[in-house]
Amino acid sequence: MKKNTLIIVLFIASLGLISFSVIDHDPIHSNMKSGGGPTDNTNAPTEKTCSGPEGTSACHSGGIPDNSGPATCAIISSGGIMYVPGQTYTITPTITHATRIRFGFQCTARRLSNNNVAGNIIVSDATNTWLHPATFANCTSCQYICHTLSGSSFPTTTGQWSFIWTAPATNIGNVRFYACFGAANNNNTNDSGDETYYTTLTLTPSMTGINELEFLYDISISPNPSTGEFFVKTEITDSKEFSVFNVQGKLVEQFSSSAEINKIDLKNQPKGLYFVKITSGEKTAVKKIIIE
């Protein structure tokens, strides 16, 4: 009798384990963070990051402030820093942490002027990414793409995913991608070892491909061409963000400054064409610089 009771107890327990395993591997019907967390975790306007509370459930809330750890993260577009209406691009969210191999992400694309959905996100790697159903989002028209369970473990200290984004059919102004990343210590608990990061990528519309866009203010780069060191002069006295990209769209330099003249040094970069993007509020300018 005792033997039969023990067998029944073990059988019921095994069913419980199997059920938990199935739910944990089904991201659409589970809030398990290892299979991609709930929506609204991208740090877009009105949204929180992955370190915020999720109802009664903690969400990587280890008490470490966002972006305070040693990791670096980025969102890279195959089109660089611009988009042509109606064209399709590969978007690559990336995070690198020297001591972690377990990562997650969530990303969305919004129109900068009003925070409405911008373009269309398409899953191109169903093994490692998935797209939340619209019914899961507070913004039912918004799109949220994130990692799957199999897309959370990496052989190196870099987590990287990719998806397809089709730009809006018409020029809707600047589009901003928002992404939040998690770097977990892989102990299956939301403790102080988990770290959260966030970043953005702003794409400027171009009707003819990569060209130069101006502020209402004068902006000049000299010397151009340059041997690696050059100066950017602008009449804007407010704080400005300077971002330098190569022709592959990779960010190679970034800083903020309110000075009217700023020196940029690309001596350690390969020779070729680069784009200097200056952003002040919702105004954006892009200038070309040749390093020879």
C-alpha positions in Angstrom: 0.0 0.0 0.0 2.8 2.4 0.9 4.7 1.4 -2.2 1.6 2.2 -4.4 1.1 5.6 -2.7 4.7 6.5 -3.2 4.5 5.6 -7.0 1.3 7.8 -7.3 3.0 10.7 -5.5 6.1 10.5 -7.7 3.9 10.3 -10.9 1.9 13.4 -9.9 5.2 15.3 -9.1 6.6 14.3 -12.5 3.5 15.7 -14.2 4.0 19.0 -12.4 7.6 19.2 -13.6 6.7 18.4 -17.1 3.9 21.0 -17.1 6.2 23.7 -15.8 8.8 22.9 -18.4 6.2 23.1 -21.2 5.0 26.5 -20.0 8.5 27.9 -19.6 9.3 26.9 -23.2 6.1 28.5 -24.5 6.8 32.3 -24.6 3.4 33.2 -26.0 1.5 31.7 -23.0 4.1 32.5 -20.3 5.7 35.5 -18.6 8.9 33.5 -17.9 11.7 36.0 -18.6 13.9 33.2 -20.1 11.5 33.0 -23.0 11.0 36.7 -23.4 9.2 39.0 -21.0 5.9 40.8 -21.3 5.5 43.9 -23.5 6.2 47.6 -22.6 9.8 46.9 -21.4 11.8 48.9 -24.0 12.1 52.3 -22.2 10.1 53.9 -25.0 8.1 56.9 -23.8 5.6 55.8 -21.0 7.3 52.4 -20.8 9.6 51.0 -18.2 12.8 48.9 -18.6 13.3 45.2 -17.8 14.3 46.1 -14.2 10.8 47.4 -13.4 8.1 45.4 -11.5 5.8 43.2 -13.5 2.6 43.1 -11.4 3.5 41.0 -8.4 6.4 39.4 -10.1 9.9 40.9 -10.0 11.6 41.5 -13.4 15.4 41.4 -13.1 15.0 43.7 -10.1 18.4 43.2 -8.5 18.7 46.7 -7.2 21.4 47.7 -9.8 20.5 50.9 -11.6 20.0 50.6 -15.3 23.1 51.1 -17.5 25.4 51.1 -14.5 27.2 47.8 -15.2 30.1 47.1 -17.5 28.1 46.0 -20.5 27.8 47.8 -23.9 24.8 47.6 -26.1 23.7 48.9 -29.5 21.0 48.7 -32.2 22.5 48.5 -35.6 20.6 49.0 -38.9 21.8 47.6 -42.3 20.9 51.0 -43.7 23.1 52.9 -41.4 21.5 56.0 -39.8 18.8 56.6 -42.5 15.8 54.9 -44.0 14.2 55.1 -47.5 10.4 54.8 -47.2 9.2 51.4 -48.2 12.6 49.7 -48.1 13.5 46.7 -45.9 16.4 46.6 -43.4 18.0 44.1 -41.1 18.0 45.4 -37.5 20.6 43.9 -35.1 20.3 44.5 -31.3 23.6 43.6 -29.6 24.9 43.4 -26.0 28.4 42.5 -24.8 29.3 41.8 -21.2 32.8 40.4 -20.2 31.4 37.9 -17.6 28.0 36.9 -19.0 26.7 34.5 -21.6 23.0 34.7 -20.8 21.2 37.6 -22.4 17.7 38.8 -23.4 16.2 41.8 -25.2 13.0 43.6 -26.3 12.8 46.1 -29.1 10.2 48.3 -30.7 10.1 51.0 -33.4 8.2 54.3 -32.9 7.7 57.6 -34.8 9.7 60.1 -32.8 7.2 63.0 -33.2 4.2 61.2 -31.6 5.4 57.7 -30.4 3.1 55.9 -32.8 4.2 52.6 -34.3 6.6 53.1 -37.2 7.0 50.6 -40.0 6.6 46.8 -39.7 8.8 44.4 -37.7 9.1 40.9 -39.2 10.6 37.8 -37.5 13.5 36.5 -39.6 14.9 34.1 -37.0 12.1 32.2 -35.4 14.5 30.1 -33.4 15.9 33.0 -31.4 13.2 35.7 -31.7 9.5 36.1 -31.6 6.9 38.9 -31.9 4.4 39.5 -29.2 0.7 39.3 -30.3 -0.9 42.7 -30.5 -3.4 41.7 -27.8 -0.5 41.5 -25.3 0.4 45.1 -25.6 -1.1 48.2 -23.9 -0.5 49.8 -27.3 -2.4 47.3 -29.4 -0.9 48.7 -32.6 2.7 48.6 -31.3 5.1 45.8 -32.0 7.5 44.2 -29.6 10.1 41.7 -30.6 12.2 39.8 -28.1 14.3 36.7 -27.4 13.1 33.1 -27.2 14.4 30.7 -24.6 16.9 29.2 -27.1 17.9 32.7 -28.0 19.0 33.6 -24.5 22.1 31.5 -24.2 25.3 32.3 -26.2 28.7 30.6 -26.6 30.5 34.0 -26.1 30.1 37.1 -24.0 28.1 38.8 -26.8 24.3 38.4 -27.2 23.1 39.3 -30.7 19.8 38.9 -32.5 18.4 40.1 -35.8 15.0 40.9 -37.4 13.6 42.5 -40.5 12.1 46.0 -40.4 10.2 47.5 -43.3 10.3 51.3 -43.3 7.0 53.2 -43.5 5.7 53.7 -47.0 5.9 57.4 -46.7 8.2 59.9 -45.0 7.0 60.2 -41.4 10.0 61.9 -40.0 12.6 60.4 -37.7 12.0 56.9 -36.4 13.5 55.7 -33.1 14.2 52.1 -32.1 14.1 51.5 -28.4 15.6 48.3 -26.9 16.1 47.0 -23.4 18.6 44.3 -22.6 19.1 41.9 -19.7 22.5 40.4 -18.7 21.7 37.6 -16.3 24.0 35.7 -14.0 22.2 32.5 -15.0 21.2 31.4 -11.5 17.5 31.3 -12.3 16.5 34.0 -9.7 15.9 37.7 -10.0 18.7 38.7 -7.6 21.4 41.3 -7.4 23.4 39.6 -10.1 21.1 40.5 -13.0 21.8 43.7 -14.9 19.6 45.8 -17.2 20.6 48.1 -20.0 18.8 50.2 -22.6 19.7 52.1 -25.7 18.1 53.7 -28.8 18.8 54.1 -32.6 17.3 57.1 -34.5 16.8 56.8 -38.2 16.4 59.8 -40.4 14.3 59.6 -43.6 16.0 59.9 -47.0 14.2 60.0 -50.3 17.3 59.4 -52.3 19.5 57.1 -50.1 22.3 58.4 -47.9 22.5 62.2 -48.2 23.2 65.2 -46.1 20.4 66.7 -43.9 20.8 70.2 -42.5 19.5 72.0 -39.4 18.1 75.5 -39.8 21.6 76.5 -38.5 24.9 76.4 -40.3 27.1 73.3 -39.7 30.5 72.9 -41.2 33.2 70.2 -41.0 36.9 71.1 -41.6 39.2 69.9 -42.9 37.2 67.7 -45.2 38.8 65.4 -46.5 40.7 64.8 -43.2 43.6 62.7 -42.2 41.6 61.6 -39.1 41.2 64.7 -36.9 38.6 67.3 -37.8 36.4 70.0 -36.3 32.6 70.3 -36.4 31.3 73.9 -36.1 27.7 74.7 -35.4 25.7 77.8 -34.3 23.7 75.6 -31.9 24.5 76.5 -28.3 22.1 73.9 -26.7 23.4 70.5 -25.8 23.9 68.3 -28.8 24.7 64.6 -29.3 27.3 63.8 -31.9 27.3 60.3 -33.4 29.8 59.1 -36.0 29.0 56.1 -38.2 30.9 54.2 -40.9 29.3 53.2 -44.2 28.2 49.9 -42.7 26.2 51.8 -40.1 28.4 50.9 -37.2 28.7 53.6 -34.5 32.4 54.4 -34.0 32.2 57.6 -31.9 29.6 59.2 -29.7 29.5 62.1 -27.2 27.5 65.1 -26.1 28.5 68.7 -26.0 27.1 72.2 -25.9 30.2 73.8 -27.4 30.0 75.5 -30.8 33.2 73.9 -32.0 34.0 70.2 -31.3 37.0 68.1 -32.3 36.5 64.5 -33.5 39.5 62.1 -33.8 39.1 59.1 -36.1 42.8 58.4 -36.5 42.3 54.9 -35.3 39.6 54.2 -37.8 40.1 52.8 -41.4 40.2 55.3 -44.2 36.9 56.0 -46.0 33.5 57.7 -45.8 31.9 58.5 -42.5 28.7 60.2 -41.4 28.5 62.7 -38.5 25.1 62.9 -37.1 24.2 65.9 -34.8 21.0 65.7 -32.8 19.5 68.6 -30.7 16.0 67.9 -29.4 14.0 66.6 -32.4 16.3 68.3 -34.9 18.8 66.2 -36.8 21.6 67.0 -39.2 23.9 64.6 -41.0 27.2 65.6 -42.6 29.7 63.5 -44.6 33.4 63.3 -43.8 36.1 61.6 -45.8 39.1 60.1 -43.9 42.1 59.6 -46.2 
